[in-house]
């Protein structure tokens, strides 16, 4: 519930082309509890576990529903009740979140990261990152340096 409220609040923030939204997302994602952490509905729990195990591969929502032992439509209803989003939205956000972590913590190429999160087409990967994070993969990667700068001794001496 808190995660859903936080997302709604962030959607209402004024967005600019500057770095503020990216910094907000980066900080909030570090302190926010992941969507997959708490579930009441056992079908959603089984489905999210299946999704987490298979994020690096292509799979259909029908396969997820089969694994959770519910129909496709029922799974969508459960996800909306539990997480406030559809299973497809959940998969996209998890892939984007993992990609963001990899872009900011590793030196792997964008193509390698795209393959690892299950989006082999670079155009689709770029669109995914832009839609979910509001910036290109290159900008996400450069945010690492902006946020890390504030942790350095040079910044602390200025303040």
N, C-alpha and C positions, 0 to 999 in steps of 0.2 A: 504494500500500500504506500509506504513512504517513497519507494523508488518511483512509483507511478506519479505521485504528487510532485516529486522533484523534477521529473521529466516535463510535466505540464508547466511548472514554474519556469523552467529553462526555455521552453518554447515561447513563453510570453516575454522573455527578456528582449530588449532591443538589440538587434544584431547589426554589426558594422563589418566592413571588410577588414578591419584591424585585427589585432591579435586577442582582444579581450574575450570574445566567445571561446576561443581555443584554450586560453588560460583557465577560464571558468570550468570548461569540460575536463581539462586535465586534472585540476585540483579536485573537482567533485567526483570524478571517477576513482581517484585515489582513496577518497574517504567513504564513498557510497558502497553499500553492500551489493554484491552482484545479484542480478535478477534470479539466477539459478540457485541461490542459497536457501531460500525458505519457501516451502510449498505445503499447502494443506491437502490439496487434492492428490491422491496417490497416482492417478493417471498422468497428471502434469509432471509429477516427480519422475515417473518412469520415462516419460517423453523427453524431458529436459536432460536426463541422464543419457538417453540414447543420442540426443543431439550433440551433447558434449563429447561423447565418444567418437562420433562420426563427423565432426565439424570439418575436418580436412578432406572429406569425400562428398561426392554428390549423392543425394538421397531425396526421396519424395516425401511429402507430408503424409501420403497414404502409408508409406513404410513406417513412419513414426507412429501413426494411429494404430497400425497393426501391432507394433511392439507394445504400445500402451493398452492394447486390447479394447479399443473403442472405435467408433466410426470416425471418419474424417470430419464430418460436421460436428460431432460431439466433442472431438478434440479441440476444434476451433472455439466452441462455446466455453470449454473448460479453460483454455488459455486466456480468453477475454475476461472471464470471471476472475481468474487467479492473477494474471499479469497485466491485464488491460491492453493486450495486443494479440495478434494472431501468431500462430507458430512460425509463419514465414517471416514476420517482422522480428520475432525473437531470434531466429537463425541469423538474419541480416545484422541485427545489433550485436549478437555475440561474435560473429565473424569480424565486424568492424572493431569491436573492443579488443579482441585478440590481436588483430592487425595493428591497432594503435599501440598496444604494449610492445609488439615486436618492432615496430618502426622506431619507437623511442628508446628501446633497450638493446637492440642488436644492430649489427652492421650488415645484415643480410640484404640482398637486393630486393627491390619492390616485387619483382617477378617471383622470387623464391617465397616471399611472404604471401603473395597472392595464391600460389600453389598450396602452401601449407594451410591456409584457412579455407581451402576448397573453392576458390574462384580462379580457375586457370586462365580466363580471358582478362588481359590487362585493362581493356576498356571497361568491362563490367566491374573490375576491382576498383578502378578510379572512380566510377560512378557510385559504387557502394560507399567508399570512404567519403566522397563529397556529400552524399545524401545523409549519411549518419553522423559525420563529424564536422561537416561544414567547411572542409578545406581539402586540398589535394594531398596525396601521400607524401609528396616532397615537403609541403608545409607542415604536416604532422611531424615528420622527421626533424625539421628545423626547430619545432617547438621544444624538443628535448633540450636543445642548447639554451633557449630562452629561459626555461624554467630552472634548469640546473645552474644558470648563472647566478640566480638569487640565493643559492646555497653556498657560493664560493666566498672565500675570505675577502676577496677584492670588493665584493658588493657590501659585505658587512662593515668594512673599513669606511666606505663612502657614507654609510648611514650613521 
